[in-house]
Protein backbone atom coordinates (compact mmCIF):
# COMPACT_ATOMS: atom_id res chain seq x y z
CA UNK A 1 0.00 0.00 0.00
CA UNK A 2 2.98 2.31 0.42
CA UNK A 3 4.02 2.08 -3.22
CA UNK A 4 4.53 5.23 -5.27
CA UNK A 5 3.76 5.19 -8.97
CA UNK A 6 5.80 7.66 -10.99
CA UNK A 7 4.64 9.00 -14.33
CA UNK A 8 7.21 8.84 -17.12
CA UNK A 9 6.28 10.73 -20.25
CA UNK A 10 6.35 9.14 -23.68
CA UNK A 11 9.22 11.41 -24.75
CA UNK A 12 11.26 10.40 -21.70
CA UNK A 13 10.71 6.69 -22.43
CA UNK A 14 11.79 7.29 -26.04
CA UNK A 15 14.91 9.13 -24.84
CA UNK A 16 15.81 6.21 -22.56
CA UNK A 17 15.25 3.73 -25.41
CA UNK A 18 17.47 5.74 -27.77
CA UNK A 19 20.25 5.95 -25.18
CA UNK A 20 20.11 2.18 -24.62
CA UNK A 21 20.17 1.56 -28.37
CA UNK A 22 23.15 3.90 -28.81
CA UNK A 23 25.03 2.13 -26.00
CA UNK A 24 24.38 -1.25 -27.63
CA UNK A 25 25.69 0.04 -30.97
CA UNK A 26 28.75 1.58 -29.30
CA UNK A 27 29.47 -1.67 -27.44
CA UNK A 28 29.20 -3.65 -30.67
CA UNK A 29 31.68 -1.33 -32.41
CA UNK A 30 34.08 -0.90 -29.48
CA UNK A 31 33.94 -4.13 -27.46
CA UNK A 32 35.53 -4.13 -24.05
CA UNK A 33 38.80 -6.04 -23.57
CA UNK A 34 37.40 -7.52 -20.33
CA UNK A 35 33.89 -8.98 -20.85
CA UNK A 36 33.42 -9.61 -17.11
CA UNK A 37 34.35 -6.01 -16.32
CA UNK A 38 32.00 -4.76 -19.02
CA UNK A 39 28.98 -6.37 -17.39
CA UNK A 40 29.83 -4.91 -14.01
CA UNK A 41 30.58 -1.39 -15.24
CA UNK A 42 27.62 -1.46 -17.64
CA UNK A 43 25.23 -2.47 -14.89
CA UNK A 44 26.54 0.28 -12.62
CA UNK A 45 26.24 2.89 -15.37
CA UNK A 46 22.69 1.87 -16.15
CA UNK A 47 21.69 1.93 -12.49
CA UNK A 48 23.18 5.38 -12.19
CA UNK A 49 21.15 6.58 -15.17
CA UNK A 50 17.98 5.12 -13.74
CA UNK A 51 18.59 6.99 -10.51
CA UNK A 52 18.83 10.28 -12.38
CA UNK A 53 15.71 9.63 -14.42
CA UNK A 54 13.46 8.43 -11.63
mmCIF file of the N, C-alpha and C atoms, coordinates in Angstrom:
data_MODEL
# 
_entry.id   MODEL 
# 
loop_
_atom_site.group_PDB 
_atom_site.id 
_atom_site.type_symbol 
_atom_site.label_atom_id 
_atom_site.label_alt_id 
_atom_site.label_comp_id 
_atom_site.label_asym_id 
_atom_site.label_entity_id 
_atom_site.label_seq_id 
_atom_site.pdbx_PDB_ins_code 
_atom_site.Cartn_x 
_atom_site.Cartn_y 
_atom_site.Cartn_z 
_atom_site.occupancy 
_atom_site.B_iso_or_equiv 
_atom_site.pdbx_formal_charge 
_atom_site.auth_seq_id 
_atom_site.auth_comp_id 
_atom_site.auth_asym_id 
_atom_site.auth_atom_id 
_atom_site.pdbx_PDB_model_num 
ATOM 1   N N  . UNK A 1 1  ? 0.813  -1.198 0.000   1.00 0.00 ? 1  UNK A N  1 
ATOM 2   C CA . UNK A 1 1  ? 0.000  0.000  0.000   1.00 0.00 ? 1  UNK A CA 1 
ATOM 3   C C  . UNK A 1 1  ? 0.855  1.259  0.000   1.00 0.00 ? 1  UNK A C  1 
ATOM 4   N N  . UNK A 1 2  ? 2.109  1.152  0.373   1.00 0.00 ? 2  UNK A N  1 
ATOM 5   C CA . UNK A 1 2  ? 2.979  2.314  0.417   1.00 0.00 ? 2  UNK A CA 1 
ATOM 6   C C  . UNK A 1 2  ? 3.736  2.560  -0.876  1.00 0.00 ? 2  UNK A C  1 
ATOM 7   N N  . UNK A 1 3  ? 3.309  1.925  -1.968  1.00 0.00 ? 3  UNK A N  1 
ATOM 8   C CA . UNK A 1 3  ? 4.025  2.081  -3.224  1.00 0.00 ? 3  UNK A CA 1 
ATOM 9   C C  . UNK A 1 3  ? 3.691  3.420  -3.878  1.00 0.00 ? 3  UNK A C  1 
ATOM 10  N N  . UNK A 1 4  ? 4.710  3.982  -4.540  1.00 0.00 ? 4  UNK A N  1 
ATOM 11  C CA . UNK A 1 4  ? 4.531  5.230  -5.272  1.00 0.00 ? 4  UNK A CA 1 
ATOM 12  C C  . UNK A 1 4  ? 4.660  4.925  -6.755  1.00 0.00 ? 4  UNK A C  1 
ATOM 13  N N  . UNK A 1 5  ? 3.714  5.386  -7.530  1.00 0.00 ? 5  UNK A N  1 
ATOM 14  C CA . UNK A 1 5  ? 3.761  5.194  -8.975  1.00 0.00 ? 5  UNK A CA 1 
ATOM 15  C C  . UNK A 1 5  ? 4.200  6.510  -9.588  1.00 0.00 ? 5  UNK A C  1 
ATOM 16  N N  . UNK A 1 6  ? 5.263  6.448  -10.386 1.00 0.00 ? 6  UNK A N  1 
ATOM 17  C CA . UNK A 1 6  ? 5.801  7.658  -10.989 1.00 0.00 ? 6  UNK A CA 1 
ATOM 18  C C  . UNK A 1 6  ? 5.454  7.694  -12.472 1.00 0.00 ? 6  UNK A C  1 
ATOM 19  N N  . UNK A 1 7  ? 4.969  8.821  -12.926 1.00 0.00 ? 7  UNK A N  1 
ATOM 20  C CA . UNK A 1 7  ? 4.638  8.998  -14.330 1.00 0.00 ? 7  UNK A CA 1 
ATOM 21  C C  . UNK A 1 7  ? 5.902  9.298  -15.115 1.00 0.00 ? 7  UNK A C  1 
ATOM 22  N N  . UNK A 1 8  ? 6.093  8.573  -16.218 1.00 0.00 ? 8  UNK A N  1 
ATOM 23  C CA . UNK A 1 8  ? 7.213  8.837  -17.124 1.00 0.00 ? 8  UNK A CA 1 
ATOM 24  C C  . UNK A 1 8  ? 6.595  9.132  -18.485 1.00 0.00 ? 8  UNK A C  1 
ATOM 25  N N  . UNK A 1 9  ? 6.883  10.311 -18.990 1.00 0.00 ? 9  UNK A N  1 
ATOM 26  C CA . UNK A 1 9  ? 6.280  10.728 -20.248 1.00 0.00 ? 9  UNK A CA 1 
ATOM 27  C C  . UNK A 1 9  ? 6.762  9.870  -21.418 1.00 0.00 ? 9  UNK A C  1 
ATOM 28  N N  . UNK A 1 10 ? 6.000  9.904  -22.483 1.00 0.00 ? 10 UNK A N  1 
ATOM 29  C CA . UNK A 1 10 ? 6.345  9.135  -23.678 1.00 0.00 ? 10 UNK A CA 1 
ATOM 30  C C  . UNK A 1 10 ? 7.691  9.594  -24.239 1.00 0.00 ? 10 UNK A C  1 
ATOM 31  N N  . UNK A 1 11 ? 7.947  10.892 -24.226 1.00 0.00 ? 11 UNK A N  1 
ATOM 32  C CA . UNK A 1 11 ? 9.216  11.415 -24.749 1.00 0.00 ? 11 UNK A CA 1 
ATOM 33  C C  . UNK A 1 11 ? 10.396 10.953 -23.893 1.00 0.00 ? 11 UNK A C  1 
ATOM 34  N N  . UNK A 1 12 ? 10.193 10.866 -22.591 1.00 0.00 ? 12 UNK A N  1 
ATOM 35  C CA . UNK A 1 12 ? 11.262 10.400 -21.700 1.00 0.00 ? 12 UNK A CA 1 
ATOM 36  C C  . UNK A 1 12 ? 11.555 8.921  -21.940 1.00 0.00 ? 12 UNK A C  1 
ATOM 37  N N  . UNK A 1 13 ? 10.507 8.112  -22.125 1.00 0.00 ? 13 UNK A N  1 
ATOM 38  C CA . UNK A 1 13 ? 10.713 6.690  -22.427 1.00 0.00 ? 13 UNK A CA 1 
ATOM 39  C C  . UNK A 1 13 ? 11.453 6.522  -23.747 1.00 0.00 ? 13 UNK A C  1 
ATOM 40  N N  . UNK A 1 14 ? 11.115 7.351  -24.740 1.00 0.00 ? 14 UNK A N  1 
ATOM 41  C CA . UNK A 1 14 ? 11.791 7.293  -26.037 1.00 0.00 ? 14 UNK A CA 1 
ATOM 42  C C  . UNK A 1 14 ? 13.263 7.681  -25.895 1.00 0.00 ? 14 UNK A C  1 
ATOM 43  N N  . UNK A 1 15 ? 13.526 8.702  -25.083 1.00 0.00 ? 15 UNK A N  1 
ATOM 44  C CA . UNK A 1 15 ? 14.911 9.133  -24.838 1.00 0.00 ? 15 UNK A CA 1 
ATOM 45  C C  . UNK A 1 15 ? 15.716 8.005  -24.206 1.00 0.00 ? 15 UNK A C  1 
ATOM 46  N N  . UNK A 1 16 ? 15.137 7.330  -23.230 1.00 0.00 ? 16 UNK A N  1 
ATOM 47  C CA . UNK A 1 16 ? 15.807 6.207  -22.564 1.00 0.00 ? 16 UNK A CA 1 
ATOM 48  C C  . UNK A 1 16 ? 16.079 5.084  -23.556 1.00 0.00 ? 16 UNK A C  1 
ATOM 49  N N  . UNK A 1 17 ? 15.090 4.793  -24.415 1.00 0.00 ? 17 UNK A N  1 
ATOM 50  C CA . UNK A 1 17 ? 15.250 3.733  -25.410 1.00 0.00 ? 17 UNK A CA 1 
ATOM 51  C C  . UNK A 1 17 ? 16.370 4.076  -26.394 1.00 0.00 ? 17 UNK A C  1 
ATOM 52  N N  . UNK A 1 18 ? 16.427 5.326  -26.828 1.00 0.00 ? 18 UNK A N  1 
ATOM 53  C CA . UNK A 1 18 ? 17.466 5.736  -27.774 1.00 0.00 ? 18 UNK A CA 1 
ATOM 54  C C  . UNK A 1 18 ? 18.856 5.662  -27.145 1.00 0.00 ? 18 UNK A C  1 
ATOM 55  N N  . UNK A 1 19 ? 18.960 6.037  -25.881 1.00 0.00 ? 19 UNK A N  1 
ATOM 56  C CA . UNK A 1 19 ? 20.248 5.950  -25.179 1.00 0.00 ? 19 UNK A CA 1 
ATOM 57  C C  . UNK A 1 19 ? 20.683 4.499  -25.080 1.00 0.00 ? 19 UNK A C  1 
ATOM 58  N N  . UNK A 1 20 ? 19.763 3.602  -24.727 1.00 0.00 ? 20 UNK A N  1 
ATOM 59  C CA . UNK A 1 20 ? 20.106 2.183  -24.624 1.00 0.00 ? 20 UNK A CA 1 
ATOM 60  C C  . UNK A 1 20 ? 20.523 1.623  -25.977 1.00 0.00 ? 20 UNK A C  1 
ATOM 61  N N  . UNK A 1 21 ? 19.835 2.027  -27.021 1.00 0.00 ? 21 UNK A N  1 
ATOM 62  C CA . UNK A 1 21 ? 20.175 1.563  -28.369 1.00 0.00 ? 21 UNK A CA 1 
ATOM 63  C C  . UNK A 1 21 ? 21.560 2.077  -28.780 1.00 0.00 ? 21 UNK A C  1 
ATOM 64  N N  . UNK A 1 22 ? 21.841 3.332  -28.474 1.00 0.00 ? 22 UNK A N  1 
ATOM 65  C CA . UNK A 1 22 ? 23.147 3.905  -28.807 1.00 0.00 ? 22 UNK A CA 1 
ATOM 66  C C  . UNK A 1 22 ? 24.263 3.188  -28.047 1.00 0.00 ? 22 UNK A C  1 
ATOM 67  N N  . UNK A 1 23 ? 24.022 2.863  -26.781 1.00 0.00 ? 23 UNK A N  1 
ATOM 68  C CA . UNK A 1 23 ? 25.026 2.126  -26.004 1.00 0.00 ? 23 UNK A CA 1 
ATOM 69  C C  . UNK A 1 23 ? 25.284 0.753  -26.601 1.00 0.00 ? 23 UNK A C  1 
ATOM 70  N N  . UNK A 1 24 ? 24.224 0.079  -27.038 1.00 0.00 ? 24 UNK A N  1 
ATOM 71  C CA . UNK A 1 24 ? 24.375 -1.249 -27.634 1.00 0.00 ? 24 UNK A CA 1 
ATOM 72  C C  . UNK A 1 24 ? 25.194 -1.159 -28.921 1.00 0.00 ? 24 UNK A C  1 
ATOM 73  N N  . UNK A 1 25 ? 24.929 -0.148 -29.733 1.00 0.00 ? 25 UNK A N  1 
ATOM 74  C CA . UNK A 1 25 ? 25.689 0.035  -30.970 1.00 0.00 ? 25 UNK A CA 1 
ATOM 75  C C  . UNK A 1 25 ? 27.147 0.333  -30.649 1.00 0.00 ? 25 UNK A C  1 
ATOM 76  N N  . UNK A 1 26 ? 27.379 1.225  -29.698 1.00 0.00 ? 26 UNK A N  1 
ATOM 77  C CA . UNK A 1 26 ? 28.750 1.575  -29.304 1.00 0.00 ? 26 UNK A CA 1 
ATOM 78  C C  . UNK A 1 26 ? 29.497 0.341  -28.807 1.00 0.00 ? 26 UNK A C  1 
ATOM 79  N N  . UNK A 1 27 ? 28.837 -0.457 -27.971 1.00 0.00 ? 27 UNK A N  1 
ATOM 80  C CA . UNK A 1 27 ? 29.468 -1.665 -27.436 1.00 0.00 ? 27 UNK A CA 1 
ATOM 81  C C  . UNK A 1 27 ? 29.771 -2.678 -28.536 1.00 0.00 ? 27 UNK A C  1 
ATOM 82  N N  . UNK A 1 28 ? 28.934 -2.714 -29.573 1.00 0.00 ? 28 UNK A N  1 
ATOM 83  C CA . UNK A 1 28 ? 29.200 -3.651 -30.666 1.00 0.00 ? 28 UNK A CA 1 
ATOM 84  C C  . UNK A 1 28 ? 30.370 -3.178 -31.523 1.00 0.00 ? 28 UNK A C  1 
ATOM 85  N N  . UNK A 1 29 ? 30.566 -1.868 -31.622 1.00 0.00 ? 29 UNK A N  1 
ATOM 86  C CA . UNK A 1 29 ? 31.676 -1.325 -32.412 1.00 0.00 ? 29 UNK A CA 1 
ATOM 87  C C  . UNK A 1 29 ? 32.974 -1.336 -31.614 1.00 0.00 ? 29 UNK A C  1 
ATOM 88  N N  . UNK A 1 30 ? 32.912 -0.979 -30.350 1.00 0.00 ? 30 UNK A N  1 
ATOM 89  C CA . UNK A 1 30 ? 34.084 -0.896 -29.480 1.00 0.00 ? 30 UNK A CA 1 
ATOM 90  C C  . UNK A 1 30 ? 33.925 -1.862 -28.310 1.00 0.00 ? 30 UNK A C  1 
ATOM 91  N N  . UNK A 1 31 ? 34.106 -3.159 -28.554 1.00 0.00 ? 31 UNK A N  1 
ATOM 92  C CA . UNK A 1 31 ? 33.942 -4.126 -27.461 1.00 0.00 ? 31 UNK A CA 1 
ATOM 93  C C  . UNK A 1 31 ? 35.009 -3.939 -26.383 1.00 0.00 ? 31 UNK A C  1 
ATOM 94  N N  . UNK A 1 32 ? 34.610 -4.236 -25.177 1.00 0.00 ? 32 UNK A N  1 
ATOM 95  C CA . UNK A 1 32 ? 35.527 -4.134 -24.045 1.00 0.00 ? 32 UNK A CA 1 
ATOM 96  C C  . UNK A 1 32 ? 36.542 -5.271 -24.093 1.00 0.00 ? 32 UNK A C  1 
ATOM 97  N N  . UNK A 1 33 ? 37.768 -5.013 -23.611 1.00 0.00 ? 33 UNK A N  1 
ATOM 98  C CA . UNK A 1 33 ? 38.804 -6.044 -23.572 1.00 0.00 ? 33 UNK A CA 1 
ATOM 99  C C  . UNK A 1 33 ? 38.499 -7.074 -22.482 1.00 0.00 ? 33 UNK A C  1 
ATOM 100 N N  . UNK A 1 34 ? 37.737 -6.655 -21.460 1.00 0.00 ? 34 UNK A N  1 
ATOM 101 C CA . UNK A 1 34 ? 37.404 -7.524 -20.334 1.00 0.00 ? 34 UNK A CA 1 
ATOM 102 C C  . UNK A 1 34 ? 35.892 -7.704 -20.261 1.00 0.00 ? 34 UNK A C  1 
ATOM 103 N N  . UNK A 1 35 ? 35.347 -8.794 -20.844 1.00 0.00 ? 35 UNK A N  1 
ATOM 104 C CA . UNK A 1 35 ? 33.893 -8.976 -20.850 1.00 0.00 ? 35 UNK A CA 1 
ATOM 105 C C  . UNK A 1 35 ? 33.279 -8.994 -19.456 1.00 0.00 ? 35 UNK A C  1 
ATOM 106 N N  . UNK A 1 36 ? 33.962 -9.572 -18.465 1.00 0.00 ? 36 UNK A N  1 
ATOM 107 C CA . UNK A 1 36 ? 33.417 -9.608 -17.105 1.00 0.00 ? 36 UNK A CA 1 
ATOM 108 C C  . UNK A 1 36 ? 33.338 -8.195 -16.538 1.00 0.00 ? 36 UNK A C  1 
ATOM 109 N N  . UNK A 1 37 ? 34.352 -7.390 -16.792 1.00 0.00 ? 37 UNK A N  1 
ATOM 110 C CA . UNK A 1 37 ? 34.348 -6.007 -16.324 1.00 0.00 ? 37 UNK A CA 1 
ATOM 111 C C  . UNK A 1 37 ? 33.285 -5.177 -17.012 1.00 0.00 ? 37 UNK A C  1 
ATOM 112 N N  . UNK A 1 38 ? 33.016 -5.505 -18.273 1.00 0.00 ? 38 UNK A N  1 
ATOM 113 C CA . UNK A 1 38 ? 32.003 -4.763 -19.021 1.00 0.00 ? 38 UNK A CA 1 
ATOM 114 C C  . UNK A 1 38 ? 30.633 -4.925 -18.394 1.00 0.00 ? 38 UNK A C  1 
ATOM 115 N N  . UNK A 1 39 ? 30.292 -6.147 -17.999 1.00 0.00 ? 39 UNK A N  1 
ATOM 116 C CA . UNK A 1 39 ? 28.984 -6.367 -17.388 1.00 0.00 ? 39 UNK A CA 1 
ATOM 117 C C  . UNK A 1 39 ? 28.856 -5.592 -16.094 1.00 0.00 ? 39 UNK A C  1 
ATOM 118 N N  . UNK A 1 40 ? 29.888 -5.602 -15.285 1.00 0.00 ? 40 UNK A N  1 
ATOM 119 C CA . UNK A 1 40 ? 29.835 -4.906 -14.007 1.00 0.00 ? 40 UNK A CA 1 
ATOM 120 C C  . UNK A 1 40 ? 29.728 -3.402 -14.209 1.00 0.00 ? 40 UNK A C  1 
ATOM 121 N N  . UNK A 1 41 ? 30.611 -2.828 -15.042 1.00 0.00 ? 41 UNK A N  1 
ATOM 122 C CA . UNK A 1 41 ? 30.576 -1.387 -15.238 1.00 0.00 ? 41 UNK A CA 1 
ATOM 123 C C  . UNK A 1 41 ? 29.312 -0.967 -15.970 1.00 0.00 ? 41 UNK A C  1 
ATOM 124 N N  . UNK A 1 42 ? 28.838 -1.776 -16.911 1.00 0.00 ? 42 UNK A N  1 
ATOM 125 C CA . UNK A 1 42 ? 27.618 -1.459 -17.638 1.00 0.00 ? 42 UNK A CA 1 
ATOM 126 C C  . UNK A 1 42 ? 26.410 -1.446 -16.722 1.00 0.00 ? 42 UNK A C  1 
ATOM 127 N N  . UNK A 1 43 ? 26.340 -2.409 -15.825 1.00 0.00 ? 43 UNK A N  1 
ATOM 128 C CA . UNK A 1 43 ? 25.227 -2.467 -14.890 1.00 0.00 ? 43 UNK A CA 1 
ATOM 129 C C  . UNK A 1 43 ? 25.252 -1.252 -13.966 1.00 0.00 ? 43 UNK A C  1 
ATOM 130 N N  . UNK A 1 44 ? 26.438 -0.876 -13.503 1.00 0.00 ? 44 UNK A N  1 
ATOM 131 C CA . UNK A 1 44 ? 26.541 0.284  -12.624 1.00 0.00 ? 44 UNK A CA 1 
ATOM 132 C C  . UNK A 1 44 ? 26.156 1.559  -13.353 1.00 0.00 ? 44 UNK A C  1 
ATOM 133 N N  . UNK A 1 45 ? 26.575 1.694  -14.597 1.00 0.00 ? 45 UNK A N  1 
ATOM 134 C CA . UNK A 1 45 ? 26.236 2.894  -15.365 1.00 0.00 ? 45 UNK A CA 1 
ATOM 135 C C  . UNK A 1 45 ? 24.731 2.972  -15.585 1.00 0.00 ? 45 UNK A C  1 
ATOM 136 N N  . UNK A 1 46 ? 24.129 1.861  -15.906 1.00 0.00 ? 46 UNK A N  1 
ATOM 137 C CA . UNK A 1 46 ? 22.690 1.874  -16.155 1.00 0.00 ? 46 UNK A CA 1 
ATOM 138 C C  . UNK A 1 46 ? 21.918 2.177  -14.877 1.00 0.00 ? 46 UNK A C  1 
ATOM 139 N N  . UNK A 1 47 ? 22.354 1.627  -13.757 1.00 0.00 ? 47 UNK A N  1 
ATOM 140 C CA . UNK A 1 47 ? 21.686 1.928  -12.494 1.00 0.00 ? 47 UNK A CA 1 
ATOM 141 C C  . UNK A 1 47 ? 21.826 3.406  -12.174 1.00 0.00 ? 47 UNK A C  1 
ATOM 142 N N  . UNK A 1 48 ? 22.975 3.957  -12.439 1.00 0.00 ? 48 UNK A N  1 
ATOM 143 C CA . UNK A 1 48 ? 23.179 5.382  -12.188 1.00 0.00 ? 48 UNK A CA 1 
ATOM 144 C C  . UNK A 1 48 ? 22.247 6.238  -13.033 1.00 0.00 ? 48 UNK A C  1 
ATOM 145 N N  . UNK A 1 49 ? 22.064 5.856  -14.296 1.00 0.00 ? 49 UNK A N  1 
ATOM 146 C CA . UNK A 1 49 ? 21.148 6.580  -15.166 1.00 0.00 ? 49 UNK A CA 1 
ATOM 147 C C  . UNK A 1 49 ? 19.721 6.480  -14.664 1.00 0.00 ? 49 UNK A C  1 
ATOM 148 N N  . UNK A 1 50 ? 19.337 5.291  -14.241 1.00 0.00 ? 50 UNK A N  1 
ATOM 149 C CA . UNK A 1 50 ? 17.979 5.116  -13.740 1.00 0.00 ? 50 UNK A CA 1 
ATOM 150 C C  . UNK A 1 50 ? 17.738 6.005  -12.532 1.00 0.00 ? 50 UNK A C  1 
ATOM 151 N N  . UNK A 1 51 ? 18.740 6.135  -11.691 1.00 0.00 ? 51 UNK A N  1 
ATOM 152 C CA . UNK A 1 51 ? 18.588 6.989  -10.511 1.00 0.00 ? 51 UNK A CA 1 
ATOM 153 C C  . UNK A 1 51 ? 18.358 8.432  -10.886 1.00 0.00 ? 51 UNK A C  1 
ATOM 154 N N  . UNK A 1 52 ? 19.013 8.900  -11.962 1.00 0.00 ? 52 UNK A N  1 
ATOM 155 C CA . UNK A 1 52 ? 18.829 10.284 -12.378 1.00 0.00 ? 52 UNK A CA 1 
ATOM 156 C C  . UNK A 1 52 ? 17.486 10.505 -13.046 1.00 0.00 ? 52 UNK A C  1 
ATOM 157 N N  . UNK A 1 53 ? 16.962 9.477  -13.680 1.00 0.00 ? 53 UNK A N  1 
ATOM 158 C CA . UNK A 1 53 ? 15.710 9.628  -14.422 1.00 0.00 ? 53 UNK A CA 1 
ATOM 159 C C  . UNK A 1 53 ? 14.495 9.478  -13.536 1.00 0.00 ? 53 UNK A C  1 
ATOM 160 N N  . UNK A 1 54 ? 14.636 8.742  -12.456 1.00 0.00 ? 54 UNK A N  1 
ATOM 161 C CA . UNK A 1 54 ? 13.464 8.435  -11.626 1.00 0.00 ? 54 UNK A CA 1 
ATOM 162 C C  . UNK A 1 54 ? 13.094 9.542  -10.699 1.00 0.00 ? 54 UNK A C  1 
# 
